[in-house]
Amino acid sequence: MEYQTYLKQLLEATIKNNASDLHISQGHPPVLRINRELLCLKGDRLGAEDAKGISFALMTEEQIKSFEKIKEIDFSYDFEGRARFRVNIFYQTGTVSAALRLVPENIRTMEELNLPTRLHQFCEYTQGFVLIVGPSSHGKSTTLAALIDEINHTRANHIITIEDPIEYIFKDDKSMINQRELHLDTLSFAQALKSTFREDPDVIMVGEMRDPETMATAITAAETGHLVFATLHTNSAAQTIHRIVDNFNGDQQSQIRAQLASSLVGIISQRLVPSTDGRVVPACEIMLNTPAISNLIRDNKIYEIPLVIETSSESGMVSMNRSLSELVRKGIVTIENASKYSSNLRELRKLI
């Protein structure tokens, strides 16, 4: 098999079918994910050497050496200037596998993504901490790119992004944007964040907060006059605050709660739900840091936050159930699919 040619065919099939992901693994034919469903491409099952050959065709010699040393690697891959892919190559049962996420060439607006209009307000702040959270593969990076690009088109700011790897390529408009990639441009998220204090940014985007040092530095950046956007793999606004605070030792937790209470702008928790037209549509929980929320964070009464979100629609907050029920009422999502993403089915049915 000529692996470069076959790889090109697979990437073209991914683009043509508007798939979000391409999976290469021994014992399976190549697999696409389309509208959250897995679909096998026609053809024979891949052998171990084929899976390795296709995966290695994606990498440079330097990347292959790094992969063989640490057994896994993340990087971005430009396909003939037509599309970009976020790539993870890894070993499983001693054989090489790859997962590729298609990154659309154009950054879509919030309207094109069917995101709530309330999200525009997060682009109007000049200081504070904004978190986009949710499970993996539920559109966090795409929403984050839409927010950053809106600022790019509306304000003359210096924007610095720290990513692993770089996904969307921003084109400077009113803003100046510097994109830094982990391992290529910096050794760690925390180190890159600390460096931003000497780089005169207005807006900082952190691709993912993975450790206490990165979290603490991001919160400090938000406190010291920057607008900071970041993502986290959590399921709700309340769980996000718990996750951040629990990353610190007991004697540090009260300080982190106090910093969050004063610097947090809001949290967007997102799910991509299958829609009635065969696509996916975002459902969003939106929490804003009102005085009531701030007091709950400071007093460690985070368990009360869901109730405040549910009863604060006049302040612009939206619970996940309310977002899901609106999609059902508009006929965009079936009640069966909405139910799969609700943590309180009785409340969801009551709202519907």
C-alpha positions as CSV (number, residue, x, y, z in Angstrom):
1,M,0.0,0.0,0.0
2,E,1.3,3.5,-0.9
3,Y,0.5,5.2,2.4
4,Q,0.8,8.8,1.3
5,T,-1.7,8.3,-1.5
6,Y,-4.1,6.3,0.7
7,L,-3.9,8.9,3.5
8,K,-4.8,11.6,0.9
9,Q,-7.9,9.6,-0.1
10,L,-8.9,9.2,3.6
11,L,-8.5,12.9,4.3
12,E,-10.5,13.8,1.2
13,A,-13.3,11.4,2.3
14,T,-13.3,13.1,5.7
15,I,-13.8,16.5,4.1
16,K,-16.3,15.4,1.5
17,N,-18.5,13.7,4.1
18,N,-18.2,16.7,6.5
19,A,-17.0,14.3,9.2
20,S,-15.7,15.6,12.5
21,D,-13.2,12.8,13.0
22,L,-11.2,10.1,11.3
23,H,-10.0,7.0,13.2
24,I,-7.2,4.7,12.0
25,S,-6.8,1.4,14.0
26,Q,-5.6,-2.1,13.4
27,G,-8.4,-4.6,12.9
28,H,-10.9,-2.0,11.6
29,P,-11.5,-0.3,8.3
30,P,-11.0,3.5,8.5
31,V,-13.9,5.0,10.5
32,L,-15.5,8.5,10.2
33,R,-17.6,10.2,12.9
34,I,-20.5,12.0,11.2
35,N,-23.0,13.9,13.4
36,R,-21.7,12.0,16.4
37,E,-22.3,8.6,14.8
38,L,-19.4,6.3,13.7
39,L,-19.4,5.1,10.1
40,C,-16.9,2.6,8.6
41,L,-15.6,3.4,5.2
42,K,-15.7,0.6,2.6
43,G,-12.6,-1.5,2.4
44,D,-10.6,-4.1,4.1
45,R,-9.8,-4.1,7.8
46,L,-6.4,-2.4,8.4
47,G,-3.5,-4.6,9.5
48,A,-1.0,-3.4,12.1
49,E,1.6,-2.3,9.5
50,D,-1.1,-0.4,7.5
51,A,-2.3,1.5,10.6
52,K,1.3,2.3,11.4
53,G,2.2,3.3,7.8
54,I,-0.8,5.7,7.5
55,S,-0.1,7.2,10.9
56,F,3.6,7.7,10.2
57,A,2.7,9.3,6.9
58,L,1.2,12.2,8.9
59,M,4.5,12.8,10.9
60,T,7.8,14.4,10.2
61,E,11.0,12.5,11.1
62,E,11.3,14.5,14.3
63,Q,7.7,13.8,15.3
64,I,8.3,10.0,14.7
65,K,11.3,10.1,17.0
66,S,9.3,11.8,19.7
67,F,6.4,9.4,19.3
68,E,8.5,6.4,19.5
69,K,10.1,7.7,22.7
70,I,7.0,8.8,24.6
71,K,4.4,6.5,22.9
72,E,1.9,9.2,22.0
73,I,1.9,12.6,20.3
74,D,-0.4,15.6,19.6
75,F,0.1,17.9,16.6
76,S,-1.8,19.8,13.9
77,Y,-1.6,18.7,10.3
78,D,-2.2,21.0,7.3
79,F,-3.7,19.1,4.3
80,E,-2.6,20.8,1.1
81,G,-3.8,24.2,2.4
82,R,-7.4,22.8,2.1
83,A,-8.0,21.8,5.7
84,R,-6.4,21.4,9.1
85,F,-6.5,18.4,11.3
86,R,-5.8,18.0,15.0
87,V,-4.0,14.7,15.3
88,N,-3.4,12.3,18.2
89,I,-1.3,9.2,17.5
90,F,-1.0,6.5,20.2
91,Y,-0.2,2.9,20.9
92,Q,-2.9,0.4,21.8
93,T,-2.2,-3.3,22.4
94,G,1.3,-2.7,21.0
95,T,0.0,-1.3,17.6
96,V,-0.2,2.2,16.3
97,S,-3.5,4.1,16.0
98,A,-4.5,7.6,15.1
99,A,-7.4,9.9,15.8
100,L,-7.8,13.0,13.5
101,R,-10.2,15.9,14.2
102,L,-11.1,18.0,11.2
103,V,-10.7,21.7,12.0
104,P,-12.9,23.8,9.6
105,E,-10.9,26.3,7.5
106,N,-13.2,29.2,8.3
107,I,-14.1,30.2,11.8
108,R,-17.8,30.3,12.0
109,T,-19.8,33.0,13.8
110,M,-21.9,32.4,16.8
111,E,-25.0,32.7,14.6
112,E,-23.7,30.1,12.2
113,L,-23.0,27.8,15.1
114,N,-26.6,28.3,16.4
115,L,-25.2,29.5,19.8
116,P,-27.3,31.6,22.1
117,T,-27.2,35.3,21.4
118,R,-26.4,35.9,25.1
119,L,-22.8,34.7,24.4
120,H,-22.1,37.9,22.6
121,Q,-21.9,39.6,26.0
122,F,-18.8,37.7,26.9
123,C,-16.9,39.5,24.1
124,E,-17.7,42.9,25.5
125,Y,-15.7,42.5,28.7
126,T,-12.2,43.9,29.0
127,Q,-11.2,42.0,32.1
128,G,-12.1,38.7,33.8
129,F,-12.2,35.0,33.4
130,V,-14.5,33.2,31.0
131,L,-14.7,29.3,30.9
132,I,-16.1,27.1,28.1
133,V,-16.7,23.6,29.5
134,G,-18.2,20.3,28.5
135,P,-17.2,16.8,27.6
136,S,-14.7,16.0,24.9
137,S,-15.9,16.5,21.3
138,H,-18.8,18.8,22.2
139,G,-17.6,21.9,20.4
140,K,-15.7,23.8,23.1
141,S,-12.8,24.8,20.8
142,T,-15.2,25.9,18.1
143,T,-17.2,28.1,20.5
144,L,-14.0,29.5,21.9
145,A,-12.7,30.3,18.4
146,A,-16.0,32.1,17.6
147,L,-15.7,34.3,20.7
148,I,-12.1,35.2,20.0
149,D,-12.8,35.9,16.4
150,E,-15.7,38.3,17.3
151,I,-13.3,40.3,19.4
152,N,-10.8,40.2,16.5
153,H,-13.4,41.8,14.3
154,T,-14.7,44.4,16.7
155,R,-11.8,45.6,18.9
156,A,-8.2,46.7,18.5
157,N,-6.7,44.3,21.0
158,H,-3.6,42.2,21.3
159,I,-4.7,38.6,21.6
160,I,-2.4,35.7,22.6
161,T,-3.5,32.1,22.3
162,I,-1.8,29.1,24.0
163,E,-2.8,25.9,22.4
164,D,-1.9,22.2,22.1
165,P,-1.9,22.0,19.2
166,I,-3.0,25.1,17.3
167,E,-6.4,24.3,15.7
168,Y,-8.1,27.4,14.1
169,I,-5.8,29.8,12.4
170,F,-7.0,33.4,13.1
171,K,-6.5,36.1,10.5
172,D,-5.8,39.5,12.0
173,D,-8.5,42.1,11.5
174,K,-8.8,44.9,14.1
175,S,-6.8,42.9,16.6
176,M,-3.3,41.6,16.5
177,I,-3.2,37.8,17.3
178,N,-0.2,35.7,18.3
179,Q,-0.8,32.0,18.5
180,R,1.6,29.8,20.5
181,E,1.7,26.1,20.3
182,L,2.8,23.8,23.1
183,H,6.2,22.1,22.4
184,L,6.8,24.1,19.2
185,D,6.7,27.6,20.7
186,T,6.6,27.0,24.5
187,L,7.3,24.1,26.9
188,S,4.2,24.4,29.0
189,F,0.8,26.2,29.4
190,A,1.9,27.6,32.7
191,Q,5.2,28.9,31.4
192,A,3.6,30.5,28.4
193,L,0.9,32.1,30.6
194,K,3.6,33.6,32.9
195,S,5.3,35.0,29.8
196,T,2.2,36.8,28.7
197,F,2.5,39.2,31.6
198,R,5.6,40.6,29.7
199,E,3.9,40.5,26.3
200,D,1.3,43.3,26.7
201,P,-1.8,41.2,25.9
202,D,-5.4,42.4,26.2
203,V,-7.0,39.0,25.7
204,I,-5.5,35.6,26.5
205,M,-6.9,32.3,25.3
206,V,-5.7,29.1,27.1
207,G,-6.6,26.0,25.0
208,E,-7.0,23.8,28.1
209,M,-6.3,24.1,31.9
210,R,-4.6,20.9,32.9
211,D,-2.8,21.6,36.2
212,P,-3.0,23.8,39.3
213,E,-0.2,26.1,38.1
214,T,-1.9,26.9,34.9
215,M,-5.2,27.5,36.7
216,A,-3.7,29.8,39.3
217,T,-1.8,31.8,36.6
218,A,-4.9,32.1,34.5
219,I,-6.9,33.4,37.4
220,T,-4.2,35.8,38.3
221,A,-4.1,37.1,34.7
222,A,-7.8,37.7,34.9
223,E,-7.4,39.6,38.1
224,T,-4.6,41.8,36.8
225,G,-6.5,43.5,33.9
226,H,-6.7,40.8,31.2
227,L,-9.7,39.1,29.6
228,V,-8.9,35.3,29.8
229,F,-10.7,32.6,28.0
230,A,-10.1,28.9,28.8
231,T,-11.6,25.4,28.5
232,L,-12.1,22.6,30.9
233,H,-13.5,19.1,30.7
234,T,-16.4,19.3,33.2
235,N,-20.1,18.8,32.9
236,S,-21.6,21.9,34.5
237,A,-20.8,25.3,35.9
238,A,-20.9,24.1,39.5
239,Q,-18.7,21.1,38.8
240,T,-16.2,23.4,37.0
241,I,-15.8,25.5,40.2
242,H,-15.4,22.4,42.3
243,R,-12.8,21.0,39.8
244,I,-10.7,24.2,40.0
245,V,-10.9,24.5,43.7
246,D,-10.2,20.8,44.3
247,N,-7.0,21.1,42.3
248,F,-5.4,23.0,45.2
249,N,-4.4,22.0,48.7
250,G,-6.8,22.7,51.6
251,D,-4.9,25.9,52.8
252,Q,-5.0,27.3,49.3
253,Q,-8.7,26.6,48.5
254,S,-10.1,29.6,50.3
255,Q,-7.8,31.9,48.4
256,I,-8.7,30.4,45.0
257,R,-12.4,30.7,45.9
258,A,-11.9,34.3,46.7
259,Q,-10.0,34.9,43.5
260,L,-12.7,33.1,41.4
261,A,-15.5,35.0,43.2
262,S,-13.9,38.4,42.1
263,S,-12.5,37.5,38.7
264,L,-14.9,35.1,37.1
265,V,-17.1,36.6,34.4
266,G,-19.1,33.4,33.6
267,I,-19.2,29.8,32.5
268,I,-20.6,28.3,29.4
269,S,-21.3,24.5,29.6
270,Q,-22.0,23.1,26.2
271,R,-23.4,19.9,24.7
272,L,-23.9,19.0,21.0
273,V,-27.3,17.3,20.7
274,P,-28.5,15.4,17.6
275,S,-31.1,17.5,15.8
276,T,-34.2,16.4,13.9
277,D,-32.5,17.3,10.6
278,G,-29.7,14.8,11.2
279,R,-27.1,17.3,12.3
280,V,-26.1,18.5,15.8
281,V,-27.1,21.6,17.7
282,P,-25.6,23.2,20.8
283,A,-27.4,23.2,24.1
284,C,-25.8,25.6,26.6
285,E,-25.9,26.2,30.3
286,I,-24.9,29.8,31.0
287,M,-23.8,31.0,34.4
288,L,-23.0,34.7,35.0
289,N,-21.0,35.8,38.1
290,T,-23.7,37.9,39.7
291,P,-23.3,39.0,43.4
292,A,-25.3,36.0,44.4
293,I,-23.1,33.6,42.5
294,S,-20.0,35.4,43.8
295,N,-21.1,35.0,47.4
296,L,-21.8,31.3,47.0
297,I,-18.3,30.7,45.5
298,R,-16.6,32.7,48.3
299,D,-18.7,30.9,51.1
300,N,-18.1,27.5,49.6
301,K,-21.8,26.9,48.9
302,I,-21.2,25.8,45.3
303,Y,-24.0,23.1,45.6
304,E,-26.5,26.0,45.6
305,I,-25.4,27.4,42.2
306,P,-27.7,25.2,40.0
307,L,-30.8,26.6,41.8
308,V,-29.5,30.2,41.3
309,I,-29.0,29.5,37.6
310,E,-32.5,28.0,37.2
311,T,-34.1,31.0,39.0
312,S,-32.0,33.8,37.4
313,S,-33.2,33.9,33.8
314,E,-33.9,37.6,34.1
315,S,-30.2,38.1,34.7
316,G,-29.4,36.2,31.5
317,M,-28.6,32.8,33.0
318,V,-29.8,29.6,31.4
319,S,-29.9,26.1,32.9
320,M,-29.1,23.1,30.7
321,N,-32.6,21.8,31.1
322,R,-34.1,25.2,30.0
323,S,-31.8,25.2,27.0
324,L,-32.8,21.6,26.1
325,S,-36.5,22.3,26.6
326,E,-36.4,25.3,24.3
327,L,-34.8,23.2,21.6
328,V,-37.6,20.6,22.0
329,R,-40.3,23.2,22.0
330,K,-39.0,24.6,18.7
331,G,-38.9,21.2,17.1
332,I,-35.1,21.3,16.7
333,V,-34.5,18.3,19.0
334,T,-36.6,15.3,20.0
335,I,-37.5,14.8,23.7
336,E,-35.7,11.4,23.5
337,N,-32.4,13.0,22.5
338,A,-32.8,15.9,24.9
339,S,-33.4,13.4,27.7
340,K,-30.0,11.9,27.1
341,Y,-28.3,15.1,28.0
342,S,-30.4,16.1,31.0
343,S,-29.3,15.4,34.6
344,N,-32.9,15.9,35.9
345,L,-35.4,14.3,33.6
346,R,-38.4,15.2,35.8
347,E,-37.5,18.8,35.6
348,L,-36.9,18.7,31.9
349,R,-40.3,17.2,31.2
350,K,-42.0,19.8,33.4
351,L,-40.3,22.6,31.5
352,I,-41.3,21.1,28.2
